[in-house]
Amino acid sequence: MRFDVLDDQTVQILTPDGEVRPNDAARTYLPALDELTLDDYRAAYRDMRLVRAFDNEATNLQRQGHLALYAPLEGQEAAQIGSAYAMRPQDAVFPSYREHGVGLVRGIDLTRVLSVMRGETQGGWDPEETGFRLYTFVIGSQTLQATGYAMGQQFDGATNTGDPERDEATVVYFGDGATSQGDTNEALVFAASNRAPVLFFLQNNQWAISVPSSVQSRTPFAHRAAGFGMPSVRIDGNDVMAAYAASRTHLERIRQGGGPAFIEAMTYRMGAHTTADDPTKYRTSEEEAYWRQRDPIDRLERYLRAQGTGDDFFDAVEQAAKAYALEIRDGTLALQSPPRTVIFEHIYSEPHPLVDEERAWADRYEASFTEEAAQ
Ligand SMILES: Cc1ncc(C[n+]2csc(CCOP(=O)(O)OP(=O)(O)O)c2C)c(N)n1
């Protein structure tokens, strides 16, 4: 039984056995891999392992009551790390809420992600410093924000400058469920009409909570892009080489003023949608086992081992991943709750009567406990 819909149109370079055997659909993307060395693949492997260690630790922290909620990324490491490696520092990234792998590559301290999941902060990091915008929990809204931002890059003359070191692009991450949102469809129309420098990166992890992607779309999502007037490609999202090569090729064209593009990465969310959900209610263990055999990290490990990478390297990565998980745990447990009043700050750039009223109400409410205690 097959659970995915990878066909010969789906770009695959690294097979599940860890062999570089590009299919016909991959041909146009192969030159993008030319400059990569084995060390680059080792670095990608390390980042994939680190973010998985983070993922396990974050899930544990939530189960132990230290986080309000956590959205796992297990299974989606290749799509995220591969596409993030294809970006330039000047590119802007608009994540949704499980792009921890992209955040890691962009230099986000992932403890900050957990400070959001713990409810300590509404933001967590400075988006200007890393070009990694804030997480967005309202499905699809980031596609509009990204398109608007990309149009800004265009107005600023930041694309097609003739200098590849300066040309900018925007990458937005969203899920299969998000494609059903009006926002996402409006974003695609706007981006295409304005030739905005934006890459729409869809991680099709097969499920929008309990709704399978086959219900969200009767056609492959990548085909929809043609209706909006932009090039698209479907890739094996558990193949880090395909994720890198397709993203890099499209980003180069986008930075040179070629207009938007759309990538559908076929992957799988191995865990729950969030720690608040139970996937056994809607999918089979057979399906999970099928995808576990296509694990993106194991696949790259097989390749690296076949290229002569030995136990020393894998042991060192294992140690680094353990140390990283501990660091994340200690950092999370050391997080300090901000003063209650922070929730009323940064809502509007100028004072707002409604916010003032709500703040005054909260002050009165808080004070009532002290008054009660004094009586
Ligand atoms: C506008 C909006 N509608 C509904 C929700 C509730 N919701 C949270 S996650 C989710 C499913 C999203 O699935 P998908 O876009 O495939 O992304 P994934 O979580 O699988 O990465 C829904 C419906 C929401 N957060 N925002």
The ligand as an SDF file (V2000), in Angstrom:
LIG
                    3D

 26 27  0  0  0  0  0  0  0  0999 V2000
   -7.3600   31.0640   10.2640 C   0  0  0  0  0  0  0  0  0  0  0  0
   -7.2230   29.8140   11.0960 C   0  0  0  0  0  0  0  0  0  0  0  0
   -8.1630   28.8480   10.9920 N   0  0  0  0  0  0  0  0  0  0  0  0
   -8.0510   27.7140   11.7420 C   0  0  0  0  0  0  0  0  0  0  0  0
   -7.0060   27.5610   12.6030 C   0  0  0  0  0  0  0  0  0  0  0  0
   -6.8750   26.2820   13.4470 C   0  0  0  0  0  0  0  0  0  0  0  0
   -5.7710   25.4750   12.9140 N   0  0  0  0  0  0  0  0  0  0  0  0
   -4.5780   25.4710   13.5290 C   0  0  0  0  0  0  0  0  0  0  0  0
   -3.4880   24.4910   12.7210 S   0  0  0  0  0  0  0  0  0  0  0  0
   -4.6180   24.0450   11.5540 C   0  0  0  0  0  0  0  0  0  0  0  0
   -4.2580   23.0930   10.4360 C   0  0  0  0  0  0  0  0  0  0  0  0
   -3.1420   23.6150    9.5820 C   0  0  0  0  0  0  0  0  0  0  0  0
   -2.6820   22.6240    8.7050 O   0  0  0  0  0  0  0  0  0  0  0  0
   -1.5920   22.9320    7.6330 P   0  0  0  0  0  0  0  0  0  0  0  0
   -1.8320   24.2580    7.0000 O   0  0  0  0  0  0  0  0  0  0  0  0
   -1.5240   21.7570    6.7180 O   0  0  0  0  0  0  0  0  0  0  0  0
   -0.2390   23.0990    8.4540 O   0  0  0  0  0  0  0  0  0  0  0  0
    0.5400   22.0610    9.3650 P   0  0  0  0  0  0  0  0  0  0  0  0
    0.1090   22.3650   10.7830 O   0  0  0  0  0  0  0  0  0  0  0  0
    0.1880   20.6880    8.9350 O   0  0  0  0  0  0  0  0  0  0  0  0
    1.9850   22.3710    9.1880 O   0  0  0  0  0  0  0  0  0  0  0  0
   -5.8250   24.6680   11.8070 C   0  0  0  0  0  0  0  0  0  0  0  0
   -7.0390   24.4770   10.9780 C   0  0  0  0  0  0  0  0  0  0  0  0
   -6.0550   28.6170   12.7000 C   0  0  0  0  0  0  0  0  0  0  0  0
   -4.9890   28.5340   13.5040 N   0  0  0  0  0  0  0  0  0  0  0  0
   -6.1760   29.7250   11.9120 N   0  0  0  0  0  0  0  0  0  0  0  0
  1  2  1  0
  2  3  1  0
  2 26  2  0
  3  4  2  0
  4  5  1  0
  5  6  1  0
  5 24  2  0
  6  7  1  0
  7  8  2  0
  7 22  1  0
  8  9  1  0
  9 10  1  0
 10 11  1  0
 10 22  2  0
 11 12  1  0
 12 13  1  0
 13 14  1  0
 14 15  2  0
 14 16  1  0
 14 17  1  0
 17 18  1  0
 18 19  2  0
 18 20  1  0
 18 21  1  0
 22 23  1  0
 24 25  1  0
 24 26  1  0
M  CHG  1   7   1
M  END
$$$$
